[in-house]
Amino acid sequence: MRVGVPKEIKVQEYRVGLTPGAVREYVAAGHKVTVETGAGDGIGASDEIYRRAGAAIADNARDIFAKSDMIVKVKEPQKSEWTQLRENQILFTYLHLAPDPEQTRGLIASGVTAIAYETVTDASGHLPLLAPMSEVAGRLAIEAAGAALRRSAGGRGVLLGGVPGVQPARVVVLGGGVVGTQAARMAAGLGAEVTVIDRSIPRLRQLDDLFAGRVRTRFSTIESVEEEVFAADVVIGAVLVPGASAPKLVTRKMLSSMRPGSVLVDVAIDQGGCFETSRPTTHADPTYEVDGVVHYCVANMPGAVPVTSSQALNNATLPFGLQLAKHGFAAVLENPHLRNGLNVYRGRITNKAVAESLGLPFSPTEGLAA
């Protein structure tokens, strides 16, 4: 198969769809890989390094999209990219379609077969291609919160871990999944007072055992969320409904009862955000203030550490990508986990959560033919 890797064009996105090591695996399996010039600059991988790995180098993205059977990316395609996609072509990347009707319409119009990293599953029902970036984002969320808490950044002027004799920051994590667990780990490690809120009692038990009392856990109700958010210095939004828009757990009205200068970090922003006042920001301009509360809503947080992120992502995506390269769309029909990743197929939405979030028709994957 002809596999193409365009350079990421989202603002300050430095990750790359295939690392040189992953390229070697594709080439060893008999596939032809073409990488856009400069695609690996963000991870320190020059065109020459990619050539040594066995890739051809294209002068521009246009050649990548025109000549590839499968496009491997990191972030969702931008308009200049989805207009170049076509029928009988596979797109393998993060999509996050639920809050993005324009991209969804573009993919539908293109006729492309679009497989989303964030909805591919494993035998345990987990999301193995989302997990590594969730780990990175969860850890970065606490770094971002610490910076935003500084008075010079508009925050309360509180040190996350405090110092002897001074109370540390209170950090509330909404969601006890991968992002929430990593955020809680980092915050507790710095000495903050941490509470994780989740709707799963079994998950709260797991977290209680994992942190051995260093982190408080609470069952999620309207009352518990309000109590914790109103007393918090930092709130990390880490909720996830696979494929669907994130629920809004913190409303605009609630902001007036929060501590002035407190910080909201919305890691769920790719899925529309879990705070009513969230809107996507960039690494270049990451925060804004609403009603005295600082919001950090960078939509590609792991892009800030592209070497770590690209390697971790490729470790997870490689087995699935190789299956797609070997078998084409037949891999989706044969592998139920890849089939769960199928979001758009030849003009139809094949992920129920995406369809419901956007109010569009849903086409089940049963009965699809290669």
Residue pairs with C-beta under 8 A, 6 or more apart in sequence:
1 31
1 32
1 69
1 70
1 324
1 325
1 326
1 328
2 31
2 32
2 34
2 67
2 68
2 69
2 70
3 18
3 26
3 31
3 32
3 33
3 34
3 68
3 69
3 70
3 72
3 321
3 325
4 33
4 34
4 35
4 36
4 58
4 64
4 65
4 67
4 68
4 70
4 71
4 72
5 16
5 17
5 18
5 23
5 33
5 34
5 35
5 36
5 39
5 55
5 64
5 71
5 72
5 73
6 17
6 36
6 39
6 61
6 64
6 65
6 71
6 73
6 81
7 16
7 36
7 37
7 38
7 39
7 61
8 14
8 15
8 16
8 17
8 39
8 42
8 73
8 74
8 75
8 303
9 61
9 78
9 80
9 81
10 75
10 76
10 78
10 300
10 303
11 282
11 283
11 284
12 282
12 283
12 284
12 300
12 303
12 304
13 42
13 74
13 75
13 300
13 303
14 41
14 42
14 43
14 303
14 304
14 306
15 42
15 43
15 74
15 75
15 302
15 303
15 306
15 309
15 310
15 313
16 39
16 40
16 42
16 43
16 45
16 74
16 306
16 310
17 39
17 71
17 72
17 73
17 74
17 93
18 26
18 33
18 35
18 72
18 314
18 321
19 40
19 43
19 45
19 310
19 311
19 314
20 40
20 45
20 49
20 50
20 52
20 53
20 55
21 53
21 311
21 314
22 314
22 317
22 318
22 321
23 33
23 35
23 50
23 53
23 54
23 55
24 53
24 54
25 318
25 322
26 33
26 54
26 321
26 322
26 325
27 33
27 53
27 54
27 55
28 54
29 322
29 325
29 326
31 325
32 56
33 54
33 55
33 56
34 55
34 56
34 57
34 58
34 63
34 64
34 67
34 68
35 47
35 50
35 55
35 56
35 57
35 58
35 64
36 57
36 58
36 59
36 60
36 61
36 63
36 64
37 47
37 57
37 58
37 59
37 60
38 47
39 50
40 46
40 47
40 49
40 50
42 306
42 310
43 306
43 307
43 310
44 307
47 57
50 57
51 57
58 64
58 67
61 81
61 84
62 84
64 71
65 71
65 81
65 84
65 85
66 84
68 89
69 88
69 89
69 90
69 328
70 89
70 90
70 91
70 92
70 321
70 324
70 325
71 85
71 89
71 90
71 91
71 92
71 93
72 92
72 93
72 317
72 321
73 91
73 92
73 93
73 94
74 93
74 94
74 303
74 310
74 313
75 93
75 94
75 300
75 303
76 93
76 94
76 95
76 96
76 97
76 100
76 103
77 85
77 91
77 93
77 103
77 106
77 107
79 102
79 103
79 106
82 103
82 106
82 107
82 110
82 112
83 106
83 110
85 91
85 107
85 110
85 111
85 112
86 110
86 111
86 112
87 110
87 111
87 112
87 346
88 111
88 113
89 112
89 113
90 112
90 113
90 114
90 115
90 324
90 328
90 329
91 107
91 112
91 113
91 114
91 115
92 115
92 117
92 317
92 320
92 321
92 324
93 114
93 116
93 117
94 116
94 117
94 118
94 133
94 270
95 103
95 107
95 114
95 116
95 117
95 118
95 343
95 344
96 116
96 118
96 270
96 271
97 103
97 104
97 107
97 116
97 243
97 343
97 344
97 349
97 351
97 354
97 357
97 358
98 243
98 244
98 245
98 271
98 272
98 353
98 354
98 357
98 358
99 245
99 270
99 271
99 272
99 273
99 357
101 358
104 344
104 349
104 354
104 358
104 360
107 114
107 343
107 344
108 344
108 347
108 348
108 349
109 347
111 346
111 347
112 344
113 329
113 332
113 342
113 344
113 345
113 346
114 342
114 343
114 344
114 345
115 324
115 332
115 338
115 341
115 342
115 343
116 243
116 341
116 342
116 343
116 351
117 129
117 130
117 313
117 317
117 341
118 127
118 129
118 130
118 242
118 243
118 270
119 127
119 242
119 243
119 340
119 341
119 343
119 351
119 353
120 127
120 128
120 129
120 130
120 320
120 337
120 338
120 340
120 341
121 127
121 128
121 336
121 337
121 340
121 341
122 128
122 337
123 337
127 242
128 316
129 313
129 316
129 317
129 320
129 341
130 178
131 178
131 316
132 309
132 312
132 313
132 315
132 316
133 302
133 309
133 312
133 313
134 177
134 178
134 179
134 182
134 267
135 178
135 179
135 182
135 312
136 301
136 302
136 305
136 308
136 309
136 312
137 179
137 182
137 267
137 301
137 302
138 178
138 179
138 180
138 181
138 182
138 183
138 185
138 186
138 236
138 238
138 267
139 182
139 183
139 185
139 186
140 301
140 302
140 304
140 305
141 179
141 182
141 183
141 186
141 236
141 238
141 265
141 267
141 301
142 160
142 171
142 183
142 186
142 187
142 190
142 192
142 234
142 236
143 186
144 265
144 286
144 296
144 298
144 301
145 160
145 171
145 187
145 234
145 236
145 263
145 265
145 296
146 159
146 160
146 190
147 153
148 154
148 155
148 263
148 265
148 286
148 287
148 294
148 296
149 155
149 156
149 157
149 158
149 159
149 160
149 169
149 233
149 234
149 261
149 263
149 294
150 157
151 157
151 261
153 287
153 294
154 261
154 287
154 289
154 294
155 261
155 262
155 263
155 294
156 233
156 259
156 260
156 261
156 262
156 263
157 261
158 169
158 233
159 166
159 168
159 169
160 168
160 169
160 171
160 187
160 190
160 191
160 192
160 234
161 168
161 169
161 190
161 191
161 192
162 168
162 169
162 191
162 192
167 193
168 191
168 192
168 193
169 192
169 193
169 233
169 234
170 192
170 193
170 195
170 231
170 232
170 233
170 234
171 183
171 184
171 187
171 192
171 193
171 194
171 195
171 232
171 233
171 234
171 235
171 236
172 194
172 195
172 197
172 228
172 229
172 232
172 234
172 235
172 236
173 180
173 183
173 184
173 187
173 194
173 195
173 196
173 197
173 235
173 236
173 238
174 180
174 197
174 220
174 225
174 235
174 236
174 237
174 238
174 239
174 249
174 250
174 274
175 196
175 197
175 198
175 237
175 238
175 239
175 240
175 268
175 274
176 184
176 196
176 197
176 198
176 200
176 203
176 204
176 206
176 207
176 217
176 238
177 198
177 203
177 238
177 239
177 240
179 236
179 238
179 240
179 267
180 196
180 198
180 236
180 238
181 196
181 207
181 210
183 236
183 238
183 267
184 194
184 196
184 207
184 211
184 215
185 211
187 194
187 234
187 236
188 194
188 211
188 214
188 215
192 234
193 216
194 214
194 215
194 216
195 215
195 216
195 217
195 218
195 228
196 204
196 207
196 215
196 216
196 217
196 218
197 217
197 218
197 219
197 220
197 224
197 225
197 228
198 204
198 207
198 217
198 219
198 220
199 219
199 220
201 219
204 217
204 218
204 219
207 215
207 217
208 215
208 217
218 224
218 228
225 249
225 250
226 254
226 257
229 235
229 250
229 254
229 258
230 254
230 257
230 258
230 259
231 259
232 258
232 259
232 262
233 259
233 262
233 263
234 262
234 263
234 264
234 265
235 250
235 262
235 263
235 264
235 265
235 275
236 265
236 267
237 246
237 249
237 250
237 264
237 265
237 266
237 267
237 268
237 269
237 273
237 274
237 275
237 278
238 267
238 268
238 274
239 246
239 247
239 249
239 268
239 274
240 246
240 268
240 271
241 247
241 271
241 353
242 353
243 343
243 351
243 352
243 353
243 354
243 357
244 271
244 353
244 354
244 356
244 357
245 271
245 272
245 357
246 268
246 271
246 272
246 273
246 274
247 274
248 273
248 274
248 275
248 276
249 274
249 275
250 264
250 274
250 275
250 276
250 277
251 276
252 276
252 277
252 290
252 291
255 277
255 290
255 291
255 292
255 293
256 291
258 292
258 293
260 292
260 293
261 292
261 293
261 294
262 293
262 294
263 293
263 294
263 295
263 296
264 275
264 277
264 278
264 293
264 294
264 295
264 296
265 296
265 297
266 273
266 274
266 275
266 278
266 295
266 296
266 297
267 301
268 274
269 278
269 280
269 297
269 298
269 299
270 299
270 300
272 278
273 279
273 280
273 297
275 295
277 290
277 291
277 293
277 295
278 295
278 297
279 288
279 295
279 297
280 297
280 298
280 299
281 287
281 288
281 295
281 296
281 297
281 298
281 299
282 298
282 299
283 298
283 300
283 303
283 304
286 296
286 297
286 298
287 294
287 295
287 296
288 294
288 295
289 295
298 304
302 308
302 309
302 313
303 309
320 335
320 337
320 338
320 341
323 331
323 335
323 338
324 331
324 332
324 338
327 334
328 370
329 370
330 370
331 338
332 338
332 339
332 341
332 342
332 365
332 368
333 339
333 368
333 369
333 370
339 365
342 350
342 351
342 365
343 349
343 350
343 351
343 354
344 350
345 363
345 365
345 368
348 361
348 363
349 355
349 358
349 360
349 361
349 362
349 363
350 362
350 363
350 364
350 365
350 368
351 362
352 362
354 360
355 361
355 362
356 362
